[in-house]
Every structure is written in C-alpha cells, then in structure tokens.
Amino acid sequence: MAEQARHGAAAGVDQRDAGLVAGGFDSEDQHGASVSVRPWCGTCLTRPTVLSHSGEASMRQETGHVATLRQQAANALEWSLSCIELVQGCTDLIDELQRERGLGQLLLGSVGESYASALREQLQLSEEAEQALRRQLLRLEALPATTDPGQLKLQRLGLALLNSPGLADLVPLRRDLLLLRCARQQMFDAYCSLLAQLLELVEAAVQAIQEPALAQELATLRQLMWAKEYSGQERASGAGLYASACHDARVWQRIVQLIEAQHRCASAFISRARPGARKRLKDSLQLETQAELERLRQQLADSVDQAALDPGLGEQWFRSCSRRMNELREVERSLLQEMQQALAQQQARSLPGRPAATPGPNRLTPGKVETVLRTAKAWLASASPGSAVQDGTPA
C-alpha cells in the first residue's frame, strides 16, 4: 500500500509567526550596599565603616529572596518544557493509534488478510511510540516539587494512564484484531476511548503551564488536535464501510456528524490562532485532494441503506483521509517545535553558561495534503438537506 510509507508524510497545516514566549527569567536585581564614610586623618582621606549586623542580615535576606525568585522561575520553565515534550509524545502516539484504528477497520471490513501485513507493521510503530510516552510519563515524577494544582493533576493523570485499562487492553485487542475475532464497532469504540484519554492528558498539560501566553497557544492547538481526531474517526468509519461492500445508513450519519465536528474545531482554531498560524494552515490547503474526498463522501450520501458499495474504494478513502490528516499533523508538529525552541532560548537566557536544548529532527518528513476547512460546511448543506452544520467548539 502506498499509504504504508505515510510515516514520511507528517503534516503541517498551521502557522506560527514568531516565538511563542518572549523574554526570559534573566532580569537580575542589582543590590548595592550603601557604605557610610567619615573623615580620616592620615594619608587616606576616607575609609568605610563596617556594616552593622542588621545591615548584613538585610543584604542576606534580599539576596536569598532574589535566589528564591530565580529558582521559582527556573522551575516554571522546566515544567513548561516538560509539558511541551509530553504533548509531543502524546501526539506521536495519537497519530500511530489513529492509523492503527483505520487499518483495523479496513481489515475487519474486508474480512480477509489483505491489510494484515500493513497492520502488523503499524502495530510495531505504535508500540515504539507507546514506550517513548511511558518514559516521558515516568519522568514527571523527577520534575521539581510543586504545589500547583494543574501540575499535580498532570502528574496524577500521567501515572494513571501508565496503569490504565486502555493501554493494557491494547494487547488482547490487537491479538483479536489480527485473528478477526472482534467486531468493527467494538474495536472502533476501544480506540476512540484511549485516544480521548490521551487528549485529556494534553488538556492537563495546558493547565500545568503557568505562562499564560504559552498555555493559550497550546489550548488553541488542542482544537486542531481534536479536528484531526474527528478526521481520523471519519477515516476509520468510511474505510470500514466501503471495505464491507454494503452501505449502512447509521455509519453514514455518524460520518456526517464527524464532518460537522471537524468544522467546529477548525473554526475554533482559526478564530483563536495567531495570524502566522492561520496563514500556515491556509497555505497548506490542497483543494484537489479535498475534491477527491468529497466525491467519495457524495457517493455515500447518494447510496441507500444496504446498497452495494465498491470495496476497492475503501483503500482510496483511507488514502484521501490520510493525506488530509498528514497535513494537520505537519502543522501540529511544527507549532509544537516552535514552542519548544522558544522555551529552549528562554532557558538559555535565564541560565547563563547552560546551552539551550536543541529539539531533535522531526521523525516524519513533511508532506502535502488538503484539509476539511473550506468545503465541509458547503458540502454538508448540499449532501444532507436539513442537517445544518453548527459553528462552535465541541464539548
């Protein structure tokens, strides 16, 4: 499958103009000790008097206060960097599980071995991303001690995820999936539940960041993450439906709702993102790919319940949705990398002599793809009369 190589296409639909966090914790208060002088008879005209014990204590107190403030700033910066790195780990695993879910739906829908080898390869990639995230979650315990409610919640949720049934249940679920012993809906629901847990962890990371501007940037990006998740659900649902060779009106109605949800999340992202991020999203649109996806959507909209479908279109649907998702993924990754770079520069300024951390290269190479943003609403109006798309962010 050409889409197997998709690991090289990681998407980028967003834009970010400048560094997300300006300035640094490098302001240094200069404390001059005032020294009294009195006339001196001799070769020297003046000489300083010895500071009183109270003056020395005052200086020590002020110096200690400054040191405390600097340590607090350094701890906050370390937490922010760790939160961004954790979100990057979450999105890596989310992307792998989304693809795993889609391939699983193709396999179960076709009830054959056609996609088994592709799924086995994907399982390996998912397991690698899971182990990387587990290591990051364990590092939460090594962060500076905190009393901040948001940071405490992140630590609690992170450790809970390590022992959650969602991750643990993946092993038997994958085994049943490869043996074709689980239902499509059962498999779909299990993956959606786990992905929702990971996105909840991203929300906790937003709340754990004490820098308001950075927290707002990440909260805005989270809207794009949800748009991508709804797009992934659409990919899995449509791929399984086409592969089954039989139309199901209930699955189609769910796809319509997923398109509406994508539109709401995308609109929320566009309304809150910085101009640079909006421009990046706009520049990445590939309308020809969107047209291909809408043609496949229209075919489902025109089909009656239980009508025969061409199972060969399942893979075409999967590829079209994947190109769109890769575009969203590229934006997601580039914005997170910008956040990390800005924080690393801030850390270099606040800690003299310590080199700034350099973010590693993207594991995925950039790809080109379309997005759902421009035409989903208009298409829904024509494809589903009476089913109006509502703007706003989904709960």
C-alpha positions in Angstrom: 0.0 0.0 0.0 1.3 3.4 -0.9 -0.1 4.7 2.3 2.3 2.5 4.3 5.0 5.0 3.7 2.9 7.6 5.2 5.2 7.8 8.1 7.2 10.0 5.9 4.4 12.4 5.4 3.7 14.2 8.6 1.6 17.2 8.1 1.7 20.9 8.6 -1.4 23.0 8.2 -0.7 25.7 10.7 1.4 28.8 11.0 3.2 30.5 13.7 4.9 33.8 13.2 7.3 34.3 16.0 8.5 32.8 19.3 5.6 31.9 21.5 7.1 33.0 24.7 9.0 36.3 24.7 11.6 37.4 27.2 13.1 35.3 29.9 13.8 34.9 33.5 17.1 36.7 33.3 16.4 40.0 34.9 19.0 40.5 37.7 18.4 42.8 40.5 21.5 44.7 41.5 21.7 45.4 45.2 24.2 48.0 46.1 25.2 48.1 49.7 25.4 51.7 50.9 28.6 52.4 52.8 28.9 55.2 55.2 32.1 57.2 55.4 33.6 59.5 57.9 36.7 61.8 57.8 40.1 60.1 58.4 43.2 61.9 59.5 46.1 60.4 57.7 47.3 59.6 54.2 43.8 58.2 53.3 41.1 60.8 53.1 38.2 58.4 53.9 37.7 54.8 54.9 34.5 52.7 55.0 32.9 51.7 58.3 32.0 48.1 59.0 28.4 47.4 58.2 26.2 46.7 61.2 24.9 43.2 61.9 21.4 44.3 60.9 22.7 45.6 57.5 24.4 42.3 56.8 21.2 40.4 57.7 19.2 42.6 55.4 21.5 42.0 52.5 21.4 38.3 53.0 17.6 38.4 53.2 17.4 40.3 49.9 19.9 38.1 48.2 18.0 35.0 49.4 14.8 36.4 48.1 16.2 37.0 44.7 17.7 33.5 44.6 14.3 32.1 45.5 12.6 34.0 42.7 15.1 32.8 40.2 14.7 29.2 41.3 10.9 29.5 41.0 11.3 30.9 37.5 13.7 28.1 36.6 11.3 25.5 37.9 8.4 27.0 36.0 10.4 27.0 32.8 11.4 23.4 33.4 7.8 22.4 33.9 6.8 24.2 30.7 9.5 22.4 28.6 8.4 19.1 30.1 4.8 19.8 29.3 5.5 20.6 25.7 7.7 17.5 25.3 5.0 15.4 26.9 2.4 16.8 24.5 4.8 15.9 21.6 4.9 12.3 22.9 1.2 12.2 23.2 0.6 13.4 19.7 3.2 10.9 18.4 1.2 8.0 20.0 -2.1 9.5 19.0 -1.0 9.6 15.3 0.1 6.0 15.4 -3.1 4.8 17.1 -5.3 6.7 14.7 -3.6 4.9 11.8 -3.8 1.6 13.6 -7.6 2.2 14.1 -8.1 2.9 10.4 -6.1 -0.1 9.1 -8.0 -2.3 11.6 -11.3 -1.1 10.2 -10.1 -1.9 6.7 -9.1 -5.4 7.8 -12.3 -6.1 9.7 -14.5 -4.6 6.9 -12.9 -6.7 4.2 -12.8 -9.8 6.5 -9.5 -11.0 4.9 -5.8 -10.9 5.1 -5.4 -8.0 2.6 -4.4 -5.5 5.2 -2.9 -7.8 7.9 0.7 -7.2 6.9 0.3 -3.4 6.9 -1.4 -3.6 10.3 1.4 -5.7 11.7 3.9 -3.1 10.6 1.8 -0.3 12.1 1.5 -2.2 15.4 5.3 -2.1 15.8 5.3 1.7 15.2 2.5 2.2 17.7 4.3 0.1 20.3 7.5 2.2 19.9 5.6 5.4 20.4 3.8 4.0 23.4 7.1 3.1 25.1 8.5 6.6 24.4 5.4 8.1 26.0 5.7 5.8 29.0 9.3 7.0 29.6 8.1 10.6 29.5 5.3 9.9 31.9 7.8 8.4 34.4 9.9 11.5 34.1 7.0 13.6 35.5 8.0 12.3 39.0 11.5 13.8 38.6 10.3 17.3 37.9 10.7 20.0 40.7 8.4 19.5 43.6 5.2 21.6 43.1 2.1 22.7 44.9 0.4 24.0 41.7 -3.0 22.2 41.2 -2.5 22.0 37.5 0.9 20.4 37.7 -0.3 18.0 40.4 -3.2 17.0 38.2 -0.9 16.3 35.3 1.3 14.1 37.4 -1.7 12.2 38.7 -3.2 11.7 35.2 0.1 10.7 33.8 0.7 8.0 36.3 -2.9 6.8 36.0 -2.5 6.5 32.2 0.5 4.2 32.8 -1.7 1.8 34.6 -4.9 2.5 32.7 -7.0 -0.4 31.2 -7.0 1.4 27.9 -3.2 0.8 27.3 -3.3 -2.6 29.0 -6.2 -3.8 26.9 -4.5 -3.0 23.6 -2.5 -6.3 23.8 -5.5 -8.7 23.8 -7.5 -6.3 21.5 -4.7 -6.4 18.9 -4.5 -10.1 19.1 -8.2 -10.5 18.5 -8.0 -7.9 15.7 -5.3 -9.9 13.8 -7.3 -13.1 14.2 -10.5 -11.3 13.0 -12.2 -12.1 16.3 -13.6 -8.7 17.3 -16.4 -6.6 15.8 -15.7 -3.4 13.9 -17.7 -1.3 16.3 -16.1 -2.8 19.4 -12.6 -2.1 18.0 -13.6 1.4 17.0 -15.0 2.3 20.4 -12.0 0.9 22.2 -9.5 3.0 20.2 -11.6 6.2 20.4 -11.8 5.8 24.2 -8.0 5.5 24.5 -7.4 8.4 22.2 -9.8 10.6 24.3 -7.6 9.7 27.3 -4.5 10.9 25.6 -6.2 14.2 24.5 -7.3 14.6 28.1 -3.7 14.4 29.1 -2.9 17.2 26.6 -5.5 19.3 28.3 -3.9 18.7 31.7 -0.6 19.8 30.2 -2.2 23.0 29.1 -3.4 23.6 32.7 0.0 22.8 34.1 1.8 25.6 32.2 2.0 28.7 34.3 2.9 31.1 31.4 -0.4 32.4 30.2 0.6 33.1 26.6 2.1 29.7 26.1 -0.9 28.0 27.8 -3.2 29.8 25.4 -1.1 28.8 22.4 -1.3 25.1 23.4 -5.0 25.4 24.2 -5.6 26.7 20.7 -3.5 24.0 19.1 -5.6 21.4 21.0 -8.6 22.4 18.8 -6.6 21.3 15.8 -5.7 18.1 17.6 -9.4 17.3 18.1 -10.1 18.2 14.4 -7.5 15.6 13.5 -9.1 13.0 15.8 -12.5 13.6 14.3 -10.9 13.3 10.9 -9.3 10.0 12.0 -12.7 8.7 13.1 -14.1 9.6 9.7 -11.2 7.8 8.0 -11.8 4.7 10.1 -15.6 4.7 9.7 -15.6 5.3 5.9 -12.8 2.8 5.3 -14.6 0.1 7.1 -17.9 0.9 5.5 -16.5 0.8 1.9 -14.5 -2.3 2.7 -17.6 -4.1 3.9 -19.2 -3.6 0.4 -22.5 -2.8 2.0 -23.8 0.7 2.8 -25.0 1.3 6.4 -27.1 4.5 6.9 -26.2 4.7 10.6 -22.5 4.7 9.9 -23.0 7.4 7.2 -24.9 9.6 9.7 -22.0 9.2 12.1 -19.6 10.4 9.4 -21.8 13.4 8.8 -21.6 14.3 12.5 -17.8 13.8 12.4 -17.5 16.3 9.5 -19.5 18.8 11.5 -17.3 18.3 14.5 -14.2 18.8 12.3 -15.6 22.1 11.1 -16.4 23.3 14.6 -12.9 22.6 15.8 -11.2 24.0 12.8 -13.3 27.2 13.1 -12.3 27.5 16.8 -8.7 27.1 15.9 -8.8 29.7 13.2 -10.6 32.2 15.4 -8.0 31.9 18.2 -4.7 31.3 16.4 -2.2 33.9 15.7 -2.1 35.3 12.1 1.1 33.4 11.3 -0.6 30.1 12.3 -3.7 30.8 10.3 -1.5 31.6 7.2 0.3 28.4 7.5 -3.0 26.5 7.6 -4.3 28.3 4.6 -1.1 27.9 2.6 -1.2 24.1 3.1 -4.6 23.5 1.6 -4.7 21.2 -1.4 -8.1 21.6 -3.0 -7.7 18.7 -5.5 -7.3 16.2 -2.6 -10.3 17.7 -0.9 -12.3 17.3 -4.1 -11.4 13.6 -4.2 -12.6 13.1 -0.6 -15.8 14.9 -1.2 -16.5 12.8 -4.3 -16.3 9.7 -2.1 -18.4 11.3 0.6 -21.1 12.2 -2.0 -21.2 8.6 -3.2 -22.0 7.5 0.3 -24.6 10.3 0.7 -26.4 9.2 -2.5 -26.4 5.5 -1.6 -29.5 3.9 0.1 -29.2 1.8 3.2 -27.9 -1.7 2.5 -26.9 -0.8 -1.1 -23.8 -2.4 -2.6 -20.6 -0.5 -2.4 -17.3 -0.9 -4.2 -14.9 -2.4 -1.6 -11.9 -1.2 -3.6 -12.9 2.4 -2.7 -12.1 1.6 1.0 -8.4 2.0 0.4 -8.9 5.1 -1.7 -11.0 6.6 1.1 -8.2 5.7 3.6 -5.6 7.4 1.4 -7.6 10.6 0.9 -8.3 11.0 4.6 -4.7 10.2 5.4 -3.4 13.0 3.2 -5.7 15.4 5.0 -4.6 14.1 8.4 -1.0 14.3 7.5 -1.5 18.0 6.6 -3.0 18.6 10.1 -0.2 16.6 11.7 2.5 18.7 10.0 1.0 21.9 11.4 0.7 20.3 14.8 4.3 19.2 14.9 5.7 22.5 13.6 3.8 24.6 16.1 4.9 22.3 19.0 8.5 22.6 17.8 8.3 26.4 17.7 7.1 26.3 21.3 9.9 24.1 22.3 12.5 26.3 20.6 11.2 29.4 22.2 11.4 27.8 25.6 14.9 26.5 25.0 16.0 30.0 24.1 14.4 31.4 27.2 16.1 28.8 29.3 19.5 29.7 27.8 19.0 33.3 28.7 17.8 32.5 32.3 20.6 30.0 33.0 24.0 31.6 31.9 26.5 29.0 30.8 23.9 26.4 30.0 23.4 25.6 26.3 19.9 25.7 25.0 18.3 22.4 24.3 18.0 21.8 20.6 14.8 20.0 19.5 15.5 16.8 17.6 14.6 16.5 13.9 11.1 15.5 13.0 10.7 11.8 12.7 8.3 12.3 9.8 9.2 14.2 6.7 6.9 17.0 5.5 4.1 16.0 3.2 1.4 17.8 1.2 -2.3 17.3 1.6 -5.7 19.0 1.8 -7.8 19.8 4.8 -11.5 19.9 5.6 -11.7 23.5 6.5 -13.0 25.2 3.4 -15.7 23.0 1.9 -17.1 20.7 4.6 -19.9 23.1 5.5 -21.0 23.8 2.0 -20.8 20.1 1.1 -22.9 19.1 4.1 -25.6 21.7 3.1 -25.9 20.1 -0.3 -25.4 16.4 0.7 -27.5 16.4 3.8 -30.5 18.7 3.5 -31.9 19.7 6.8 -28.7 18.8 8.6 -27.2 22.2 9.3 -23.7 22.5 10.4 -23.3 24.4 13.7 -20.3 26.5 14.4 -18.5 26.4 17.7 -16.2 24.1 19.6 -17.5 20.6 20.5 -17.7 19.9 24.2 
